[in-house]
């Protein structure tokens, strides 16, 4: 069984730059209006940090989810 955390921060780019962690996935914008990155701690746990960039209308989000693998 796995679990994960999504932690909101005020400035995700600055947080990523100064985290000192192993970056698993670089910071990037997401179709749902967020911007995030994933880091790995010394025990191998993955942490996702992000911030809200803009609101996305529900219909636009549903369309993007239908076109994105894994959603």
N, C-alpha and C positions, 0 to 999 in steps of 0.2 A: 504494500500500500504506500502511496506517495501523497504528499501534501505540498502546498506552496502558499506563499504570502504575496500579496500585491500591496505595496506600501506607497502611499502618496507623499510626495515631497513638493516643496515650493518651486525648485529649479532643478529639474531632472538632469539637465546637461552638466551643470556645476556639480551635482551630487555624483554623477558618474565619473567625471574628471578627477574628483578628489577622493573617491571611495577607497582606493588602494586594494580593491578586491580583484579577483580574476573575472574579467568581463567575458561572459558566455555569448551574449547577444548585444551588439552595439545599440545605442540610443536611436530610435526611429519613430516617426509618426505612425499612428494606427488609424484604420478606417473608422473607428468608433469615436474618434475625437481625443484620444489620449496620445501621449508620447512616453515611451518607456525603454528600459534596458534590463537585462538579466545578468546577475553576478553570482559567483560561486564562492562559498565560504571554505575555510580550511577543512571542514568535515565533509565537504562535497554537497552541501545543501544549496539549492538554487533559490535566489531571492529576486523578485521583480520589483523595481522601483519605477514610479511613473508620476505624471502630472496630467491634469485635464487641460487640453489646449482649446477646444471649442465644442459646442453642442452640435450633434448630428441628428437630423430629423429621423424618426423611427423608420420610415419607409426606406430612406437612403441607407440606413444601417442594415436593415434586413436584406436589401439587395446586395450589399457588399459582403455580408456574411454568407449568402448563397454562392458567391463567387470565390470565396476564400477557403482553401483546404483546411480541414481541422475544425471548422466551426460547424 
